[in-house]
């Protein structure tokens, strides 16, 4: 819209809005995102009435400008502003230890704002030595507590942690065994598990490079190298689908030609950041060799 318009904000004097912007004192600090929306990152304390006035004026301008999704990030210290944001139609998107993120969709169209992260990622580590013994633990908590069940080390991938590094870390934390990551053998997807989130569980094969076990006192009741046949003979292994697949995959890897997925570093086109592509490199290399003259 060319020119100006006047918007009344509560009992404060009228605010002049322009297509190119508004008097800075009357707007919330904001930046454009990459998808036609706006990000407001609140940092300084603000009186709720003043915040309400600035939010109202900002929303009027963003509607004029054809903005779509509006994101407001409120640090914990500004929790007194949450009620104001919610009453303006914003919804909770996600929360972290030090902030709350709320969102609002302006157009009269279905929202394309991506949902909050929907999955938790876990790892299970099969560590097999040259004696055909598997590294197993008994846990002090969880559903197997006090059952006498021996299981492979498992855990949750930390924020910004690679899957293969998480598998190495979990084994180290639970047993003090150092390992070399080999492959992802398989993964499982399970819905409605942790606070209604879905769960991705990656089953990994690792090679031990140390062998003296020192169990973690906080979470682990016992840890040992167990003959694989003894591990596989446990009733829970025979009667639980995931445990059965663990033994089958392990045997397929050791005794046959089963090949899983190993991490290959790849560089982002956007910022040179390194990430990892998990692929069947063995078959890939064979295919590449066959294509060469």
C-alpha positions in Angstrom: 0.0 0.0 0.0 1.4 3.4 -1.0 1.0 6.2 1.4 0.1 5.8 5.1 -2.7 4.7 7.3 -3.5 5.4 11.0 -4.0 2.6 13.5 -5.2 3.2 17.0 -3.2 1.3 19.6 -5.1 1.1 23.0 -5.1 4.6 24.4 -1.8 5.6 23.0 -1.5 8.2 20.2 -2.1 6.9 16.6 0.8 5.1 15.0 1.7 5.9 11.4 2.3 2.8 9.3 4.1 2.9 6.0 4.6 0.2 3.4 8.3 0.4 4.1 8.1 0.4 7.9 6.8 2.1 11.0 8.3 4.4 13.5 10.9 2.2 15.1 9.8 3.1 18.7 6.4 1.4 17.9 7.6 -1.9 16.5 9.0 -5.1 17.9 12.6 -5.9 16.9 12.2 -8.3 14.0 14.0 -9.9 11.1 12.7 -11.6 7.9 13.1 -15.4 7.7 13.7 -17.3 4.4 10.0 -18.2 3.9 8.1 -14.9 3.8 7.8 -14.7 7.6 9.2 -12.7 10.5 11.3 -13.7 13.5 11.0 -11.6 16.7 13.7 -12.4 19.2 12.9 -10.6 22.5 16.0 -9.9 24.7 15.3 -6.9 26.8 12.6 -6.6 29.6 9.5 -4.7 28.5 6.3 -3.6 30.2 3.4 -5.9 29.2 1.3 -2.9 28.1 4.0 -1.5 25.9 4.7 -4.9 24.5 1.0 -5.4 23.7 1.0 -2.0 21.8 4.1 -2.8 19.8 2.9 -6.4 19.0 -0.4 -5.0 17.8 1.3 -2.4 15.6 3.8 -4.9 14.3 1.1 -7.4 13.3 -0.8 -4.6 11.4 2.3 -3.8 9.4 3.1 -7.5 8.7 -0.4 -8.0 7.4 0.1 -5.1 5.1 3.4 -6.5 3.9 2.0 -9.9 3.2 4.0 -11.7 5.8 3.1 -15.3 6.6 4.5 -17.0 9.7 5.4 -14.9 12.7 7.8 -16.4 15.2 8.3 -14.9 18.7 11.1 -16.1 20.9 10.7 -15.3 24.5 13.5 -16.1 27.0 12.6 -17.4 30.4 13.2 -14.0 32.0 10.4 -12.6 29.9 7.8 -15.2 30.8 5.5 -12.3 31.9 4.8 -11.6 28.2 3.5 -15.1 27.4 -0.1 -14.3 28.2 -0.1 -11.3 26.0 1.2 -13.3 23.0 -1.2 -16.1 23.5 -4.2 -13.7 23.7 -3.2 -12.3 20.3 -3.6 -15.7 18.8 -0.1 -17.2 19.0 0.4 -20.9 19.7 3.2 -22.7 21.5 5.7 -24.2 19.0 8.5 -25.6 21.2 10.3 -24.9 24.4 14.0 -25.2 25.4 15.7 -24.8 28.7 16.1 -21.1 28.3 13.3 -19.9 25.9 9.8 -20.5 24.6 8.9 -20.2 20.9 5.4 -19.1 19.8 4.1 -18.9 16.3 1.2 -17.2 14.4 0.0 -17.7 10.9 -1.3 -14.5 9.2 -2.8 -15.5 5.8 -6.3 -17.1 5.4 -4.7 -20.2 4.1 -3.5 -23.5 5.7 -0.4 -22.9 7.7 2.9 -24.2 6.3 4.8 -23.6 9.6 6.8 -26.8 10.2 5.8 -28.7 13.3 8.1 -29.0 16.2 10.7 -31.7 16.1 8.7 -35.0 16.0 11.4 -37.6 16.8 13.8 -38.6 19.5 16.9 -40.5 18.2 18.4 -43.5 20.0 21.2 -45.9 19.4 22.0 -49.5 20.3 25.6 -50.8 20.1 26.5 -54.3 19.2 30.2 -54.7 20.2 31.6 -58.1 19.3 35.2 -59.2 20.1 37.4 -61.7 18.3 36.3 -64.4 20.8 32.7 -64.1 19.5 31.7 -62.5 22.8 29.2 -59.6 22.9 29.4 -56.7 25.3 26.3 -56.7 27.4 24.9 -54.8 30.4 22.2 -55.0 33.1 20.6 -51.6 33.9 19.7 -50.2 37.3 16.6 -48.4 35.9 14.0 -48.8 33.1 11.8 -51.7 32.2 14.6 -54.3 32.5 15.6 -53.3 36.0 15.8 -56.3 38.3 14.9 -58.8 35.6 18.3 -60.3 35.1 18.2 -59.5 31.3 21.5 -58.8 29.6 21.2 -56.3 26.8 23.5 -54.3 24.5 24.4 -50.7 25.5 21.8 -48.2 24.4 21.2 -44.5 24.8 19.8 -41.3 23.3 21.7 -39.1 20.8 22.6 -35.7 22.3 21.8 -32.4 20.5 24.2 -31.8 17.6 25.7 -35.2 18.0 26.3 -37.6 15.1 24.7 -41.1 15.3 28.1 -42.9 15.1 29.6 -40.7 17.8 26.6 -41.3 20.1 27.1 -45.1 19.8 30.8 -44.8 20.7 30.0 -42.5 23.6 27.3 -44.6 25.1 29.5 -47.7 25.1 32.3 -45.7 26.7 30.0 -44.2 29.3 28.4 -47.5 30.3 31.4 -49.8 30.2 34.6 -47.7 29.7 35.3 -49.8 26.5 36.7 -47.8 23.6 35.3 -48.8 20.2 35.6 -48.1 16.5 32.3 -47.5 14.7 31.7 -49.9 11.8 28.1 -49.7 10.4 24.4 -49.0 11.1 22.9 -52.5 10.6 19.2 -51.4 10.8 16.9 -48.8 12.3 13.4 -48.9 13.8 10.7 -46.2 13.9 8.2 -46.3 16.8 5.4 -43.8 17.3 3.8 -42.3 20.4 6.7 -43.2 22.8 8.4 -40.4 24.6 6.0 -37.5 25.5 3.9 -38.5 22.4 7.0 -38.1 20.2 8.1 -40.7 17.7 11.4 -42.6 18.2 14.1 -43.6 15.7 16.4 -46.3 17.0 19.6 -47.1 15.1 21.2 -50.4 15.6 25.0 -50.1 15.2 27.9 -52.5 15.0 31.2 -51.5 16.6 34.6 -53.0 17.0 36.3 -52.9 20.5 39.8 -51.4 20.7 40.0 -51.9 24.5 38.7 -54.8 26.6 38.8 -54.1 30.3 35.3 -53.3 31.5 34.6 -50.7 34.2 30.8 -50.3 34.6 29.1 -47.0 35.1 27.9 -46.9 38.7 25.0 -44.5 38.2 23.0 -46.5 35.6 24.6 -49.9 35.1 24.2 -52.8 37.5 26.6 -55.2 35.8 28.6 -55.5 32.5 30.5 -58.3 30.9 31.7 -60.0 27.7 29.2 -62.8 27.1 29.5 -65.6 24.6 27.1 -64.7 21.8 25.3 -68.0 21.9 24.6 -67.4 25.6 23.3 -64.0 24.9 21.0 -65.3 22.1 19.7 -68.1 24.4 18.0 -65.6 26.8 14.2 -66.1 26.8 13.7 -62.4 26.2 15.9 -62.5 23.1 13.8 -65.4 21.7 10.4 -63.8 22.5 11.0 -60.1 21.8 11.1 -59.1 18.1 13.8 -56.4 18.4 16.1 -58.7 20.4 15.6 -61.4 17.9 16.5 -59.1 15.0 19.6 -58.0 16.9 20.9 -61.6 17.0 19.9 -62.3 13.4 21.6 -59.1 12.1 24.7 -59.8 14.1 25.0 -63.4 12.8 24.3 -62.1 9.2 27.1 -59.6 9.6 29.6 -62.0 11.1 28.9 -65.2 9.2 27.5 -64.0 5.9 27.9 -61.0 3.7 25.4 -58.6 5.2 26.5 -55.0 4.7 25.1 -52.1 6.6 25.5 -48.3 6.3 28.7 -46.5 7.3 29.1 -42.7 7.7 30.6 -40.7 4.8 31.4 -37.1 5.3 29.7 -34.6 2.9 30.2 -30.8 2.7 27.2 -28.5 2.7 26.8 -26.3 -0.4 25.5 -23.5 1.9 28.1 -23.1 4.6 30.8 -25.7 4.1 29.5 -27.5 7.2 30.3 -31.2 7.4 27.5 -33.7 7.8 27.3 -37.5 7.2 25.6 -39.6 4.6 25.1 -43.3 5.7 25.6 -45.6 2.8 26.4 -49.2 1.8 29.9 -48.2 0.7 31.1 -51.7 0.0 28.6 -52.3 -2.7 28.9 -48.7 -3.9 32.7 -49.1 -4.4 32.2 -52.4 -6.2 29.7 -50.8 -8.5 32.0 -47.9 -9.2 34.9 -50.2 -9.9 32.9 -52.2 -12.4 32.0 -49.0 -14.3 35.6 -48.0 -14.8 37.3 -49.0 -18.0 
